Amino acid sequence: MFEWGRAKQHANRPTLIPRGTAQDWLVVVKTTVHRYLALEALLRKRHSYEVSEVICAPSTDSNPTYLAWVSEETGISTGTAPGLVDS
């Protein structure tokens, strides 16, 4: 349960939005610390909620090979990071 717009809301049955008109989605996006702020700005701009939930969970102990792959895929290691697309 949470409060929004001075009304108590149940996570499984909102009272401010008619049932069946809204859906929440969990989306996991993996990026580097260097790209996070741009990603967060894009998500907040495009999200339909007045207050969207965007959580950053830094990796504190990860497989070095995986971290190198993420850096390569985001262009961080080569300096050729593509821009985020806001279409």
Phi, psi and omega in degrees: 000143177213166180250133178213130180062037179063019178231141177289134180242141171259132184305326183267355177207086181295146180257343179274336181246125180306138182305135178090000181257350182226147176224140172260143179233141172262120179238129178252123179239129179253129180209187179258164179300329181290336183258351188299312185300320178293320178296314180299317179299318179295315180298316180295323180294319186271345183286142183278343181282147175298319177234101180269151178267113175234120184242134175254123179243092182299144176276119181258341181207089184235164177299120181302325179294319178295315179299322177295321178297315179300316179299318179295315182294330179269359177081006183293317185289336182255352182076017181243037182298126177289154178284156175287141183260125177250089183258000000 
